[in-house]
Amino acid sequence: MKKVAMFVFNGEPMCFVHVLLNALDMKDKGYEVKIILEGASVKLVPELIKEGSPLKGLWQKCLQADLVEGVCKACSAKLGTLAATQDQKLTLLDAMFGHPSIAAYRDNGFEILTF
């Protein structure tokens, strides 16, 4: 099985929608997919569940499909979205000095895509 870890650093909604779409598409094609929110993308967390958000439906599908690995703990704390991350019961990732470790995913056979 192909394994892909999508590290999302970009906080632009138009970029993030493509991450969500591609994650769902890859899963449908048999890939193991993990979405990891890092950097500026963590600022999207509170927006993802707001009524009327164009991302809400896709976000819910990705959550239901267990594609969301988690959110950077350090970036969430620094950018003020730690509470929103915890409210959504998203996993906080902090294996590398408070951030997710790309090397850990590589060591587990994941191809790394960055956005």
ChimeraX attribute file (.defattr): number of C-alpha atoms within 10 A of each C-alpha:
attribute: neighborCount
match mode: 1-to-1
recipient: residues
	/A:1	6
	/A:2	13
	/A:3	19
	/A:4	21
	/A:5	23
	/A:6	25
	/A:7	22
	/A:8	22
	/A:9	17
	/A:10	19
	/A:11	18
	/A:12	14
	/A:13	16
	/A:14	11
	/A:15	14
	/A:16	20
	/A:17	16
	/A:18	13
	/A:19	20
	/A:20	22
	/A:21	14
	/A:22	14
	/A:23	25
	/A:24	18
	/A:25	13
	/A:26	16
	/A:27	19
	/A:28	10
	/A:29	10
	/A:30	11
	/A:31	15
	/A:32	16
	/A:33	25
	/A:34	22
	/A:35	22
	/A:36	24
	/A:37	31
	/A:38	25
	/A:39	20
	/A:40	15
	/A:41	24
	/A:42	29
	/A:43	22
	/A:44	19
	/A:45	21
	/A:46	15
	/A:47	16
	/A:48	19
	/A:49	17
	/A:50	11
	/A:51	10
	/A:52	10
	/A:53	12
	/A:54	15
	/A:55	19
	/A:56	16
	/A:57	15
	/A:58	18
	/A:59	21
	/A:60	15
	/A:61	14
	/A:62	20
	/A:63	14
	/A:64	10
	/A:65	13
	/A:66	13
	/A:67	21
	/A:68	22
	/A:69	18
	/A:70	20
	/A:71	29
	/A:72	25
	/A:73	24
	/A:74	20
	/A:75	22
	/A:76	27
	/A:77	14
	/A:78	11
	/A:79	13
	/A:80	13
	/A:81	19
	/A:82	22
	/A:83	13
	/A:84	18
	/A:85	23
	/A:86	13
	/A:87	10
	/A:88	12
	/A:89	10
	/A:90	16
	/A:91	15
	/A:92	21
	/A:93	22
	/A:94	16
	/A:95	13
	/A:96	13
	/A:97	10
	/A:98	15
	/A:99	19
	/A:100	22
	/A:101	14
	/A:102	17
	/A:103	12
	/A:104	12
	/A:105	16
	/A:106	14
	/A:107	9
	/A:108	9
	/A:109	13
	/A:110	19
	/A:111	15
	/A:112	15
	/A:113	12
	/A:114	12
	/A:115	16
